[in-house]
Amino acid sequence: MRIIILLLAAIACQCQLAAAQKRGADGYRKMKAEQLAGPSPYQNIIDGKDSSVVIIYENKDVIAFTPSKAEAPIHYIIAAKKRISSVNELTDKDLALAGKLLLAGRDIAKQLGLDESGYRLVINTNRQAGQSVFHLHMDLLAGAFLGKMCDEVLEDNEVQSILK
C-alpha cells in the first residue's frame, strides 16, 4: 500500500509539473508555492515512516533512497535531511551540507562500483530544469551510457507541444 502511495505522489508531482509547465511561469510558481506550503514529499522517508523505499545511505545530514520511478538502470535520490527548496536557497551556513551531499554521491557511487564506469549527479533547479520536488536533492544516475546532458535546447513553444 505504501509503495502505491509513494508512486501516486511521484506521479502527482510529475503531473503537477507538466500542468504547471503548460500554464507557463505563473502556473509553475503557483505549483511550487503549494508544494512548499506543506511538508516535503521526502519528509516521511527522512522520518523513517515510509517503508516502501529502500534506504541505501544515511547519516545525520543526508539520506539516499530508491525513487518511485527510475529514470536510468541505476537511479537513487540523495537528499539533504534539512529542507532547502533548491540550490537557490542555499546560504553560506549550508556550505558543509552542500559538500556532504556531493560526498554522499561519491561514496554511494564507489560503494556500488560505479566510480570507474561512470555516473551522473543531477540537481534540477526551477522551471526550465524540470524541478518537481522542492527539497534539495540530487539524482544519481548510472548503469548505461547516459549521453549528453542536452542534445538540443528547446524553445517554450516546442516544450508546450511535447507536453500536450
Helices and strands as residue ranges (DSSP letters): H 2-23, H 25-37, H 43-46, E 55-58, E 62-65, E 74-80, G 87-89, G 92-94, H 95-111, E 119-122, G 127-129, E 137-142, H 156-163
